[in-house]
Amino acid sequence: MKRANFTLKNLPMRSLALAAFTVAAIAPIAAKAATVTIATLNNPDMIELKKLSPAFEKANPDIQLKWVILEENVLRQRATTDITTNSGQFDVMAIGTYEAPQWGKRGWLAPMDNLPASYDLDDVVKTARDGLSYNGQLYALPFYVESSMTYYRKDLFEAAGLKMPDQPTYDQIKQFADKLTDKSKGQYGICLRGKAGWGENMAFFSTVVNTYGGRWFDEKWQAQLNTPEWHKALTFYSDLLKTDGPPGASSNGFNENLTLMSSGKCAMWIDATVAAGMLYNKAQSQVADKIGFAAAPVAVTPKGNHWLWSWSLAIPKTSKSQDAAKKFATWATSKEYIELVAKDEGWASVPPGTRKSTYANPEYKKAAPFGDFVLSAIESASPTDATLQKVPYTGVQFVGIPEFQSFGTVVGQSIAGVVAGQTTVDAALTAGNAAANRAVKQAGYQK
């Protein structure tokens, strides 16, 4: 049987109209946008990313973004659960220098390779790239990179006849805080992280332990929390917050302290360098023209007094929209995005720590007097040499093993309990030491 030569030319006008209608109806289905679900945290830089993301969707009409914005501790729990159970809820996750190398090693993340030439990976600060890599393979793109530093109110220091050194000691910080606390005025000498969490209070407190000469484990993976160094560090930290900190300090994390500092309630705050851009932004800070800065304080040793962290964008291997997810992550960490933030919020507020070109930009230098200091702090933080005595782990403010999330949070809860007056230093460190030992013993680290 001879096959009919079937073309649109053979169809009558009515059939042509029907064919056109059918094609039009099918086309939107074929061109349906890929959905990229993004899990991130509720801090100002990430909120700004969501605010500016319609520019990405406009340029990429085939990609639709869906946002899941969570409190920091909750984000960590949700992201870890998603990645370890292969549930594939998220296409892009905000993770850090703790997770990226570990999850990359386990094959849970899509490698960040074959990036467009315009991305200019060599422009990304080497410390940032190294912290998000395993065996030389990059597994996340840095959205911003931070260390820690001391912020202080220049006007309050001047009025009290005080001078902040470039490198303060914790003893000096205590003296300043005592003199600047005036609770009748709602003015507190110091604000510090007190909220329980391995990345909340323990991020800060671990650097205090480091500089007081302490460590989480000795070289044989025996926990070292119940030691004179930890006792001195915790006694100092808890007494400082009880005497000179705001009420409810055990509930305050980064966001809460940022609000307190930017509204003029704190004379000093030791926290992430990323806060500098927010504190110097007149639209976000009531004390923008009164902020001074110095290095994170030291005690017995300068080692490990300032941390290293990067909030970065990673793509789980379980994502069904990996190409679209990579396109978004590339855009959100690009030079183009930094310029978008500069136009919207000003150069002082652009995501810091990621690109050499940002620090070389004359407009950034003018708007961000803290820029060179922050870059130096980031580049000098050493995850492989952060303690006075040798240790078997890497990390400044964390222990770079999977089990740390669990026992680090347990210890953080005990530390918060000391600040809240619910337990003693001795009880908290005895319990914390047991929890850390139990975790590493079960995981096979102790021989």
N, C-alpha and C positions, 0 to 999 in steps of 0.2 A: 504493500500500500504506500502510495506516494505521500510524504509528509508535507503538510501545508506550509507555505512560506509566510509565517506569521510575523507581521510588523504592525506598528501603530498606523501605518498608511492604509492597511486593509480595513481598519475599524471605521464604522459610521460615526458621525459626530456625537451621537448620544453615548456610544461606548467610550469614545475618547474622553468625554466629560467625566464618566464614571471612573475611568482609569486615573485621570488626573486627581480626582477626589480621593481615590484609594491611596495613591502615592503620597498625597498631602497628609493623609491621616496616619500613614505609617512613618513618615519622616521624623515627627517629633519623638516617636518611640526609639528610633534608631539613634537619634541625637540626644537622648536623655543624658542629663548631666551626671558625671561621676560624683558621688558624695564622699567627702573627706571629713571624717569625724576626728576632732582635735581635742585631746584631754590636756588641760593646762591649769595653772594655779591662778589664784585671785590676787595677784599683786599688780601694782600700777603699770609696769611695763607690758605685761601680758594683756591687761585690759585695753591698753593703747593698741596692741596688735589686733585685737578683735575689732576695735573701732575703725582701724584703717584697712581692714581686710576686704571691704567692698571694692577697693581699687584692684585687688587681685582678681576678684570674681568678675569684674567688668572686663578685665584684660583676658580672662579665661572663662568665657560663658559656658564652656562644657564642664566646669568644675563648680560644685556647690559645697560650701563649707558649713559644717555643723559643729557647734562649740559645746564642750562640757567643761565648765570652769568650776574648780573645786578648791577648798581650803588645802593648804600645803600638805598637812599630814594625811588628809583623805586622798589627795591626788596620789601620793606615794603608795598608799594601800591599794587603791583601785588599779593603778598602772601595774604594780607587781602582780596582783591577782590575775589581771588580764593576760600578761605576758607569760606567766608560769602555767596557766591553764589553757593556753592557746584559744581563748574565747573569741578573739578577733573583734572586740567592740570598737577599738580605736585604730585609726589609720596614721595618726601623728600623736606622739606623746611628748610632753615636756618632762625630760629626765635630766640627770646631772652626771658629774664626773664619777660618782659612786656607781651608778647603774651601767653607764654606757660600755665600759670595757668588760665588765662581768657578763652582761647580757649579749654583747657581741661575741665574746669567747664561746658562749653556749649556743650560738647560732640563732638567737631569738630576734635579732635585728637585721634589717636589710642594710648592706654596706652602702655607705655614701660615696659611691664612685661614679665615674662618667659624668661629672658635673660640667655644665657649660663653661666655656672659656671665659665668658663675661663674669662668671662668679668670682674669678680670681682667688683661688684657694690659697695661693702664696701670700695674699694680703692678710689672711687670717693669722692672728698671733699664734706663734708656735706652741706656747704653753696651753692654749685653748685646744688646738688640734691634738696634741699629745695626750691630754687628759680625757679625750673622747675616743681614743683609739685603743685597739688591741692588736699586738703583733704588726704594727704599722698600718693597719686598716682602720680608716675613720668610720665610726658607726653612728655619729650624730653631728648635727651642725650647730655650732654655738650661737644662741640667741643673745645672751650676754654673759660675760665672765666677771667674776668678782673675787676680791679678797676681803679683808676686814680692816677697819680703821677707827680712829677716835674722832667723833664730832663734838664740838663744844661751842658754847655761846660766847663770842668775843666780848659782847657788851657786859655780860654778867662777870666775866673774868676781870675786865678792866675796872668795873665798879668796885670789885672786892680786892683790887690790887694784886691779882694773881697773874701768873704767866705760864701758859702751857708750853712745855718743852716740845721740840720736834719728835723726841722719843721719850714719852712719859713712862714711869714705872707704875706698877699697881699701887704701891705705897703712896705715891704722889696723887694718883687718882682718888684714893680714899681721903687724903687730906683736902683736896679740892672739893670733893662731894660733901664732906662734913661742913665746910664753910659756905657752900652755896645752897644747901637745903634750907628751905623756908616753907614748911608745910602749911603755915597759916595763909600763905599766898598761893598755895597750890603749885609751888616750885620745888622740884626734886633734883637733888644733886646728880643723880645718875639714873639712867634707864638702861636695862639689860634684858635680854631674852630670859624668860622664866617658864614659858609654856613647854610642857613635856613633849619630847619627840627627838628622835636621833638626829633630825635635821633642824630642830628648833633650839631648845635650850642646850642640847649636847653639842651642837655646832659651835656655839660660843664657849661653853664651859670646857670643852676638850682643849681649846687653845689656852685657856687659863691653866689647865692641868699641865699641858706641854711646857709652858714657860715657867711653871713652878717646879719643873724637873721630873714630872710624872709621865707615865705611859700606861696604855691599856693592858699590855701583856709583855712579859719578858721573852727572851729568845726561845724559850721552851714552851711558849703559849700558856704559861701560868698567869692567871689574872693578877693585876697589880693595883686593884682599886683600894684594897685595905692596907694602904701604905701611908707613911707620914706626908708624902708629896700630895696625894689626893686629899688627905685630911686638911692640910693647910690651905689648899686651893678651894675646897668646898666651904670651909669655915669662913675664909675671906669673902668669897662670892655671896654666900647666904647672909652674912652679917652686913655686908655693904648694901644689899638690896633691902634688908629689913630696916636698916638705919636711915638710908638716904634715897631709897627707891620709892616709886609710886605705890599706892595701895593696890592689892590684887596683882602684884608683880608675877606671881606664879601662873597667871593666865595670859601674860603678854608675850606674843611672838614678834616677828619682824613687822607685820602690818600695824599691830597695836602700838609698838614703840615708835614707828614712823609717824603715826598720828600724834602721839604725845610730843615728840620732838618738834614736828613741824607746826604745832599749835603753841609752842613756847613753854611747855611744861617741864622740860628737861634741861639741865645745865650741861650735861654730857650724855653721850650715847656711843657705845662701842658696838659696831655692827657692820653690815655689808657695805662695801665701797659703792655698790649700785645705788644706795640711798642718796649719794651726793647729788646726783642729777635732780632728784625730787626735792631735796632740801634747799637747793639753790634756785629752784623754779618758783618765781613769785606768784604764779597762778596756783601753786600747790602748797606753798609754805609761807606762814606768817612771819618767819624769821629768816627769810632768804638772804637778807643783807647783813645778817648778824652771825652767820655760821663760819667757824674756823675748823681746821682739821689738823690731825697729827697721826703718827703711826699708832697701831694697836699697842697697848702697854706690854711691858715685860716685867719679869720678876727675877728668878734665879738664872735663867738662860734666855737669850733672844730667840732660840729655835722654836718654831711652831706657834709663835704668838699671833700670826695672822693666817687665815685659812685660804683655801683655793677652791672655788666652786664655779660651775658653769650650768646655768639653765639652758638646755639645748633641745633641739627638735629631732626626734628619732622616729623611725618607721618600723613597726613590728613586722616580722616575716608573715604574720597571719593576715595582714591587710590585703583586701581584695582590690584596693585602688592605689597600688604602690607608685605607679608613674605619676598620677595626679598628686599624691601625697608628697613625692619628692619635689615636684614642681612648686608646691606651696612652701615646703621647708626651705627650698633654695631662695625663693622670693623673700620670705620672712627674715632671712639672715644675710641678705644682700646689701650692697652699697646703695642700691635704689631705695630699699626700705628705710635705711638710716636717714637718707635725705628726706623721705616722706615725714618721718618723725620730726626732723629738724624744722620742716615747714609748719607742722601742726603744733608742736610743743616748744620749739626752740632747740638750739644745738646742745645746750647743757643737759637736755633730757634724752638724748639719743642712747640706744643700748650700748653700754660701754664694754671695753675689754676684749672685743672681738677682732677689730680690724686696725691695722697699722695706719691705713689711710685716714681713719677718723682722728687719730692722735696727731697726724701731720696737718690736718685741716686748720687753716688760720682762724676760721669762724668758730671751730670747736675750742681751740686754744684760748680764744678771747672770752667765750661764754663759760668755759669750764676750767677755772683756775686750779682745780684739783686733778686735772687730767693726767699730767706727767707723774704725779705722785701715785695715782691709782694704777697706772700701767706698771710702774716700778714695783708696787706691792704685789701685783699679779705675777709678774715675771720672777720675783724673788721668793715666792712661796714654794716650798719644796716638799711634795708628798713622799719623797723617798728619804728625807732627812729632817724630820720635824720634832724629834725628841732628844733629850740629853743623853739617854742611854739607848743602846741598840734595841731594835724591835723586829719581829718577823713579818710585819705587815706594812703596807703603804697607805698613805692618807694623812692629811693634816688634822682635820676635824672629824674624821671617821676612820674606822678600821675596814680596809678594802676587802672584806669577805662577805659572802651572801648572808651569813648568820647575824651580821651586825645590825641589820634592820630590826630584828627581834630583840636581842639583848640590849642594844643601844637605846631602844624606846623604853624598855623595862627600867634601865638605869636612869633614864631621863625622868620617869615618873617618880622614882625615889628622890632624885635631886629636887624636883618641883615640890615634893612633900616637905623637904627641909626648909625651902624658902617660904612655904605656906605655914610653917610651924607645926606640921602634923607628925613629923618624925625627927629623929636626931641625926647628926652627921655620922656617928658611929653605926647606927642601925641601917642607914641608907647605904653606906659603903660596904658593910658586911653583906647585906642582901644583894647589892650590885655585883660584888666580887663572886658570890656564889652563882648568880645568874650567868655571868660571863664565862666562868669556868665550866659550868654545866653545858653551855652551848658549844664551846669549842671542843670539849671532851666528846660529846655526842657526835660531832661532825668529824672526829678523827684527827684533829690538829695536835692534841697532846699525845705524846708517845708513852 
